[in-house]
Amino acid sequence: MAGNKTFTMVKPEAVENGSAGAILAKIQSGGFRIVALKKTKLSAERAGVFYEVHKERPFYGELVDYMSSGPIYAAILEKDNAVADFRALIGATDPSEAADGTIRKEFAESKAKNAVHGSDSDENAQIEGDFFFTADERF
């Protein structure tokens, strides 16, 4: 059964270039309710913990450096079939392969700087949301 929550981050380059507001507006117009939202900056240590699943991959160090390079917006989103619907809204990891109208097609700079993170499963959405937000920060 599909869950009704997912997690996202607006990544550092999208915050830096001023796209965060437009991205959040597109998420809301896509039918998602923002349950929790914060602007924060990950330390390299915290980014390393968040992306620990990729620790053995060759891009891990670059990913940690990138995700700790500037502020991000972290958010928990709510909608029926949230994970699958959000992944459809954000589009393919590589913006050159993303469908027209998707967040990554409109806002991503490259496959590495792809504007947003989206959970890939209900289980990871829970884990990722819990990484950033306490129960008291969800409304």
C-alpha positions in Angstrom: 0.0 0.0 0.0 1.4 3.4 -1.0 2.0 5.9 1.8 0.8 9.5 1.9 4.1 11.2 2.9 7.4 11.8 1.2 10.5 13.8 1.8 12.3 16.4 -0.3 15.2 18.8 -0.2 15.6 21.8 -2.4 19.4 21.5 -3.0 22.0 24.2 -2.5 22.3 25.5 -6.1 18.5 25.9 -6.4 18.5 27.9 -3.1 21.5 29.9 -4.2 20.0 30.8 -7.6 16.7 31.9 -6.1 14.6 29.0 -7.5 13.4 27.6 -4.1 10.2 29.6 -3.9 9.2 28.6 -7.4 10.0 25.0 -6.7 7.9 25.0 -3.5 5.1 26.6 -5.3 5.2 24.0 -8.0 5.1 21.3 -5.3 2.0 22.8 -3.8 0.3 23.3 -7.1 1.1 19.6 -7.8 -1.3 18.8 -4.9 1.2 18.3 -2.1 0.6 19.7 1.3 3.7 20.8 3.2 3.7 19.1 6.6 7.1 20.4 7.7 9.6 22.9 6.2 12.9 24.3 7.3 15.8 26.1 5.8 19.0 24.7 7.1 22.6 23.9 6.2 24.1 20.5 6.5 27.5 20.1 7.9 29.8 17.7 5.9 29.4 15.3 8.8 25.6 15.4 8.7 25.5 15.2 4.9 27.8 12.1 5.2 25.3 10.5 7.6 22.3 11.3 5.4 24.0 9.8 2.3 25.8 7.0 4.1 23.9 4.5 1.8 26.2 5.8 -1.0 29.5 5.6 1.1 31.1 3.0 -1.1 30.2 4.7 -4.4 32.8 6.8 -6.2 30.7 10.0 -6.1 30.1 9.9 -2.3 32.7 12.5 -1.4 31.6 15.0 -4.1 27.9 14.4 -3.0 28.7 15.2 0.6 30.8 18.3 -0.4 28.0 19.5 -2.6 25.1 19.0 -0.2 27.1 20.8 2.6 28.1 23.7 0.3 25.1 25.9 1.1 21.6 26.1 2.6 18.9 23.7 1.6 15.1 23.6 2.3 14.0 20.2 3.8 10.3 19.3 3.7 7.9 16.6 4.4 5.1 16.4 1.9 1.7 14.8 2.1 -0.5 13.5 -0.7 -2.0 10.1 -1.6 0.6 8.0 -3.3 3.2 10.6 -2.3 6.5 9.0 -3.2 5.5 7.9 -6.7 3.6 11.1 -7.5 6.5 13.3 -6.2 9.0 11.4 -8.3 6.9 11.9 -11.3 6.7 15.6 -10.5 10.4 16.0 -10.1 11.4 14.0 -13.2 14.5 12.1 -14.2 17.7 12.6 -12.3 19.3 13.9 -15.5 17.4 17.0 -16.5 18.1 16.4 -20.2 16.0 13.2 -19.8 13.3 14.7 -17.6 9.9 15.3 -19.1 8.7 18.8 -19.9 7.0 20.5 -17.0 8.9 18.6 -14.3 10.9 20.3 -11.6 14.2 19.0 -12.8 13.5 19.9 -16.4 12.7 23.5 -15.4 15.2 24.1 -12.5 18.1 21.6 -12.6 21.5 22.6 -13.8 22.9 19.1 -14.4 22.6 15.4 -13.4 24.8 16.2 -10.3 23.1 19.5 -9.5 19.5 18.4 -10.1 17.7 21.0 -7.9 15.7 18.6 -5.6 15.9 15.3 -3.8 12.9 13.0 -3.6 12.6 9.9 -1.5 12.6 6.6 -3.5 10.4 4.6 -1.1 7.9 5.0 1.7 10.5 3.5 4.1 13.1 6.0 3.0 10.6 8.9 3.2 10.1 8.1 6.9 13.8 7.7 7.6 14.7 10.9 5.8 11.8 12.9 7.3 12.9 11.7 10.8 16.5 12.8 10.1 15.4 16.4 9.7 12.2 16.9 11.7 10.9 16.1 15.2 7.3 15.3 15.8 6.8 18.8 17.2 7.9 20.3 13.8 5.2 18.6 11.8 1.8 20.2 11.2 
